[in-house]
Amino acid sequence: MKTFLLSLFLLPLVASVPVKNDWVLKKEKDGITIYSRHSDQSKFNDLRIEIDLPGTVSQISSILLDVEKYPQWAYATKSSVLIKKISETEEIYYSEIGAPWPASNRDFYADMKVAIDDDSHSLTVTSVGMKDYHPEKKNLVRVPKSKAIWNISTKSDKVIHLQYILEVDPGGSIPAWILNIFAVKGPLETFENLKKKMELLNK
C-alpha cells in the first residue's frame, strides 16, 4: 500500500512524496498489485505483490512446496529441483532463472521453511538463498543474496490473501531494461499464472 508522510495537515508541502524506502505502487492489473522500494543492499529494488486468490491455505501450500513444478508458473524459471527434504515443513531446492541476452542466466539454492498457524488459518513460507551450498556452475551467475516471504491469510472459506515480498541481489552485470522486466513483467506473469492454477483447483 502506497504510504505517505504522517500528516497532510502538518506537512502539506511534502505529503505526496514517499519517505525513503517506502513502498511505491508500480503496477495494478486484474487484482494484482505490484510495489517496489529502494534497496540499500542491491541494484534490484525490493518487490511486494498483493493478490486475493480463490481457494484455501492448504492448496497454495501444496503449490509452493512442489518446487519441481515452478517452471510451469514462475516467470523465467528454466528448472527447479528438490535437493533435500529436511522435514514436512522444510526443504532445500535449486533453481535456474533464464535471463535475456546479453545477461547470463542466474541460479541459486534456497532453504524453504513453512510456518503454519492453525488458529488463524494462515501460512508463512520463507525461502532464503544459500550462496555457498554447492560450487558455482559454469556459464551461470550464482545469486549472492535472496529472500522471499509468502504471507498467506484466510479471508473467507473460499478466498485467501497472498502477500509476497522479495529481496534479492541478482549478482553480476544486468542492463537496466532487463531489471525492469523482472520488476514488473515477471511478477505480473507469475501471479497471473498462480491465479489460474488456483482457479482450476476451485472450479
C-alpha positions in Angstrom: 0.0 0.0 0.0 1.5 3.4 -1.0 2.5 5.2 2.1 2.7 9.0 2.5 4.0 11.2 5.3 2.1 11.0 8.5 0.1 14.2 8.4 -1.3 16.0 5.3 -2.0 19.0 7.5 1.3 19.2 9.3 3.4 18.6 6.2 1.5 20.0 3.3 4.5 20.6 1.1 5.8 17.1 1.1 2.8 14.9 1.8 2.8 13.4 -1.7 6.4 12.4 -1.6 7.1 8.9 -0.4 9.5 8.5 2.5 12.8 6.8 1.6 12.3 3.0 1.5 8.5 3.2 1.5 6.6 1.0 -0.9 5.6 2.7 -4.2 2.9 1.3 -6.5 4.3 0.2 -9.8 1.5 -1.8 -11.5 -2.0 -2.8 -10.8 -3.9 -5.3 -13.0 -6.6 -7.9 -12.6 -6.4 -7.7 -8.8 -2.6 -8.0 -8.7 -0.8 -5.0 -7.2 3.0 -4.7 -7.5 5.0 -2.4 -5.3 8.7 -1.6 -5.1 11.1 0.2 -2.8 14.7 1.1 -2.9 17.2 -1.4 -1.6 20.4 -0.3 0.0 21.8 -3.8 -0.5 21.1 -4.4 -4.2 20.8 -2.8 -7.6 17.4 -4.6 -7.8 14.6 -2.9 -5.8 12.7 -4.9 -3.2 9.3 -6.1 -4.5 5.9 -6.7 -2.8 3.0 -8.3 -4.6 -0.6 -8.5 -3.1 -3.4 -10.6 -4.5 -6.6 -12.3 -3.4 -6.9 -15.9 -4.7 -9.7 -18.5 -4.7 -9.1 -21.5 -2.6 -7.5 -22.4 0.7 -4.2 -22.1 2.6 -3.6 -25.9 2.2 -4.0 -25.6 -1.6 -1.5 -22.8 -2.0 0.9 -24.6 0.4 0.9 -27.6 -1.9 1.7 -25.5 -4.9 4.6 -23.6 -3.2 6.1 -26.8 -1.8 6.0 -28.6 -5.1 9.2 -26.9 -6.3 9.8 -29.1 -9.3 6.7 -27.6 -10.9 7.8 -24.0 -10.6 8.7 -23.8 -14.3 5.0 -24.2 -15.1 4.1 -20.9 -13.4 7.0 -18.9 -12.1 8.3 -16.4 -14.7 11.7 -17.3 -16.4 12.2 -20.4 -14.2 14.0 -22.8 -16.5 14.4 -25.6 -13.9 13.7 -26.2 -10.3 14.8 -29.3 -8.4 14.2 -30.6 -4.9 17.7 -31.2 -3.4 16.8 -32.3 0.1 13.6 -32.8 2.1 14.6 -32.0 5.7 11.1 -32.4 7.1 7.4 -31.8 6.3 8.0 -28.1 6.8 11.5 -27.6 5.4 13.3 -28.4 2.2 16.3 -27.3 0.1 15.8 -26.7 -3.6 17.8 -25.5 -6.7 16.5 -23.2 -9.5 17.9 -21.7 -12.7 16.4 -18.5 -13.8 16.6 -17.5 -17.5 17.8 -14.0 -18.5 17.6 -12.5 -22.0 20.9 -11.7 -23.8 23.3 -10.2 -23.0 22.8 -11.1 -19.4 23.7 -14.6 -18.2 21.2 -17.0 -16.5 21.2 -17.0 -12.7 20.9 -19.9 -10.3 20.5 -20.3 -6.6 20.0 -22.8 -3.8 17.4 -22.0 -1.2 16.3 -23.2 2.1 12.5 -23.1 2.3 10.6 -23.2 5.6 6.9 -23.3 6.3 5.2 -22.0 9.4 1.5 -22.8 9.8 -0.8 -21.1 12.3 -3.9 -23.3 12.6 -5.7 -20.8 14.9 -5.7 -18.0 12.3 -5.7 -20.3 9.2 -2.6 -18.6 8.0 0.7 -19.7 6.5 4.2 -18.1 6.1 6.7 -19.6 3.6 10.2 -18.2 3.8 12.8 -19.0 1.2 16.4 -17.9 1.8 19.2 -18.2 -0.7 22.3 -20.4 0.1 25.1 -18.9 -2.0 27.7 -21.5 -1.0 25.6 -24.6 -0.7 27.3 -26.0 -3.8 30.1 -24.7 -6.1 29.0 -22.3 -8.8 28.3 -23.7 -12.3 30.0 -22.7 -15.5 28.2 -20.0 -17.5 25.7 -19.3 -14.7 25.8 -16.4 -12.2 25.1 -17.5 -8.7 22.6 -15.2 -7.0 24.6 -13.9 -4.0 21.6 -13.0 -1.8 17.9 -13.7 -1.9 15.0 -13.8 0.5 11.4 -14.4 -0.4 8.5 -14.4 2.0 5.0 -15.6 1.2 2.4 -14.5 3.8 -0.9 -16.2 3.2 -4.0 -15.5 5.2 -7.6 -16.7 5.1 -10.2 -14.1 4.1 -13.2 -16.5 3.9 -14.0 -20.2 3.2 -13.3 -19.6 -0.5 -10.7 -16.8 -0.6 -7.2 -16.3 0.6 -5.0 -13.2 0.6 -1.4 -13.6 -0.5 1.4 -11.1 0.1 4.8 -11.8 -1.4 8.0 -9.9 -0.6 11.2 -10.4 -2.5 14.6 -9.1 -1.5 17.3 -10.1 -4.0 20.7 -9.2 -5.3 20.9 -10.8 -8.8 24.7 -10.5 -8.9 26.9 -9.8 -11.9 26.1 -7.2 -14.5 22.5 -6.7 -15.7 21.2 -3.9 -18.1 18.6 -1.6 -16.6 16.0 -2.8 -19.2 16.3 -6.4 -18.0 15.9 -5.3 -14.4 12.7 -3.5 -15.4 11.3 -6.7 -16.9 11.9 -8.7 -13.7 10.5 -5.8 -11.6 7.0 -5.7 -13.3 6.5 -8.1 -16.2 7.9 -11.1 -14.3 5.9 -10.7 -11.2 2.7 -9.9 -13.1 3.0 -13.1 -15.3 3.9 -15.2 -12.3 0.9 -14.2 -10.3 -1.4 -14.4 -13.2 -0.3 -18.0 -13.7 -0.7 -18.7 -10.0 -4.2 -17.3 -10.0 -5.1 -19.5 -13.0 -3.8 -22.6 -11.1 -5.9 -21.8 -8.1 -9.0 -21.1 -10.2 -8.6 -24.5 -11.8 -8.4 -26.2 -8.4 -11.6 -24.4 -7.3 -13.9 -24.8 -10.3 
